[in-house]
Amino acid sequence: MEANNKKKIVTTLKENILNPKDFWMTQKESTETHAQRITGFFLPLLGLAAVAVFLGEFFRSSHFYMGYAVLKAMREIVLFVLQYLLAVYFTNELIKTFKGEKNIEVVRKLVLFSMTPFLVVSILTGLFQFLYVLDILGIYSFYIFWLGANELLELPKEKKDSYIIITILVNFFVFSFLSIILSKLLTAYF
């Protein structure tokens, strides 16, 4: 990854997490394509999270067992990819229920960037598993989603808050369900 790309990822991370209101205003005008956001932001962060989980698990085991560490890293990748895809689907489908106008591009952007705190926390707790209590900080994703949905989505004003709450709950349930199922599959394998 070239230095310019790294700098862009760090800048996007800082803006998204530290100043989400302004971040969403700039994203509203952004001309970046979906593919550019996926390859230039999401995949590098996801790769970093997978490497962190691998290293954390590998060095935590007493025998430096690589197989389990690889499977844990793959679980992390599958979890976040499935979460992204399902969150985009449900977020977009729920718009029509609340009398809004579906817009898959806006929803993709909203879901992708609102997952940022979860990915950052996953990197930290993957590498340093004793910091698992920091997982609670992933809830900040919901605040980022709330701000982004208010800024980007076209919904009737009286239904917007209900839509956001329902969407957050659905996506939280999906994430929890995926996490449990993938953990059970991993545990059953070993």
C-alpha positions in Angstrom: 0.0 0.0 0.0 1.5 3.3 -1.0 2.0 6.2 1.5 -0.7 8.4 0.0 -3.3 5.6 0.4 -2.3 5.1 4.1 -2.5 8.8 4.7 -6.0 8.9 3.2 -7.2 6.0 5.3 -5.8 7.6 8.5 -7.4 11.0 7.6 -10.8 9.3 6.8 -10.6 7.4 10.1 -9.8 10.5 12.1 -12.6 12.6 10.4 -15.1 9.8 10.7 -14.5 9.1 14.4 -13.5 12.5 15.8 -15.8 14.8 13.7 -18.6 12.7 12.3 -21.0 15.6 11.6 -18.6 17.3 9.3 -17.5 14.0 7.9 -21.0 13.2 6.7 -21.4 16.6 5.2 -18.2 16.1 3.1 -19.4 12.6 2.2 -22.7 14.0 0.9 -20.7 15.8 -1.8 -18.1 13.1 -2.3 -17.6 11.7 -5.8 -15.7 8.6 -4.7 -17.2 5.4 -6.1 -18.3 2.4 -4.2 -15.4 0.4 -5.5 -13.0 3.1 -4.4 -14.4 3.1 -0.8 -14.3 -0.7 -0.6 -10.8 -1.1 -2.0 -9.3 2.1 -0.5 -10.8 2.0 3.0 -12.9 -1.0 4.0 -10.6 -3.8 2.7 -7.4 -2.3 4.2 -9.1 -1.9 7.6 -10.6 -5.4 7.4 -7.2 -6.8 6.4 -5.6 -5.0 9.3 -8.3 -6.4 11.7 -7.7 -10.0 10.4 -3.9 -9.6 10.8 -4.4 -8.3 14.3 -6.7 -11.2 15.2 -4.2 -13.7 13.7 -1.3 -12.2 15.6 -3.2 -11.9 18.9 -4.4 -15.5 18.7 -1.1 -16.9 17.5 1.0 -15.3 20.2 -1.6 -16.0 22.9 -1.5 -19.7 22.4 1.1 -21.6 24.4 2.1 -23.7 21.3 1.9 -20.9 18.7 -0.8 -22.9 16.9 -1.2 -21.3 13.5 -4.3 -23.2 12.3 -6.6 -21.8 15.0 -5.2 -18.3 14.5 -5.8 -18.5 10.7 -9.4 -19.7 11.3 -10.0 -16.8 13.8 -8.7 -14.3 11.3 -10.9 -15.8 8.6 -13.9 -15.7 10.9 -13.3 -12.0 11.4 -13.2 -11.4 7.6 -16.4 -13.4 7.1 -18.1 -11.7 10.0 -17.5 -8.2 8.7 -18.1 -8.9 5.0 -21.5 -10.6 5.8 -22.4 -7.8 8.2 -21.7 -5.2 5.5 -23.7 -7.1 2.9 -26.7 -7.8 5.2 -26.6 -4.3 6.7 -26.7 -2.7 3.3 -29.6 -5.0 2.3 -31.7 -4.4 5.4 -30.9 -0.7 5.6 -32.0 -0.2 2.0 -35.1 -2.3 2.3 -36.3 -0.6 5.5 -36.3 2.8 3.8 -39.4 1.9 1.7 -41.2 0.8 4.9 -40.8 4.2 6.3 -41.9 6.0 3.1 -38.5 7.0 2.0 -36.7 6.8 -1.3 -34.3 3.9 -1.7 -30.8 4.8 -2.7 -28.3 1.9 -2.6 -25.2 4.1 -3.1 -26.0 6.3 -0.1 -26.8 3.2 2.0 -23.5 1.5 1.0 -21.7 4.7 2.1 -23.6 5.0 5.3 -23.1 1.3 6.3 -19.5 1.2 5.3 -18.4 4.3 7.2 -20.6 3.6 10.2 -18.8 0.2 10.7 -15.5 2.1 11.2 -15.5 2.1 15.1 -16.3 -1.7 15.1 -13.3 -2.3 12.8 -11.0 -0.1 14.9 -12.0 -1.8 18.1 -11.6 -5.2 16.4 -8.1 -4.3 15.5 -7.3 -3.4 19.1 -9.0 -6.3 20.8 -7.7 -8.7 18.2 -4.1 -7.8 18.9 -4.5 -7.3 22.6 -7.3 -9.7 23.7 -7.1 -8.6 27.3 -8.6 -5.3 26.2 -11.9 -7.0 25.2 -13.8 -4.6 27.4 -13.1 -2.0 24.7 -15.6 -3.8 22.5 -18.3 -1.6 24.1 -16.7 1.4 22.2 -18.1 -0.2 19.0 -21.4 1.2 20.0 -20.1 4.5 18.8 -20.9 3.1 15.3 -24.6 3.6 16.1 -24.0 7.3 16.7 -22.1 7.7 13.5 -24.9 5.8 11.7 -27.5 8.1 13.3 -25.7 11.3 12.1 -25.1 9.9 8.6 -28.7 8.8 8.2 -29.9 12.2 9.2 -27.6 13.8 6.7 -27.8 11.5 3.7 -31.2 9.7 3.6 -34.3 11.1 2.1 -37.1 10.2 4.6 -40.1 12.0 5.9 -39.0 14.0 9.0 -41.5 12.4 11.3 -40.4 8.9 10.4 -36.6 9.4 10.3 -35.9 8.8 13.9 -38.0 5.6 14.0 -36.3 4.4 10.9 -32.9 4.9 12.4 -33.7 3.2 15.6 -35.3 0.2 13.9 -32.4 -0.1 11.4 -29.8 0.1 14.2 -31.6 -2.6 16.2 -31.9 -4.9 13.1 -28.2 -4.4 12.2 -27.2 -5.0 15.8 -29.2 -8.2 15.9 -27.7 -9.4 12.6 -24.2 -8.6 13.9 -24.8 -10.5 17.1 -26.3 -13.4 15.4 -23.5 -13.7 12.9 -20.9 -13.4 15.6 -22.5 -16.1 17.7 -23.0 -18.5 14.7 -19.5 -18.0 13.4 -18.0 -18.5 16.9 -20.0 -21.7 17.4 -18.9 -23.0 14.0 -15.2 -22.2 14.8 -15.6 -23.9 18.3 -17.3 -26.9 16.7 -14.4 -27.3 14.2 -11.9 -27.3 17.1 
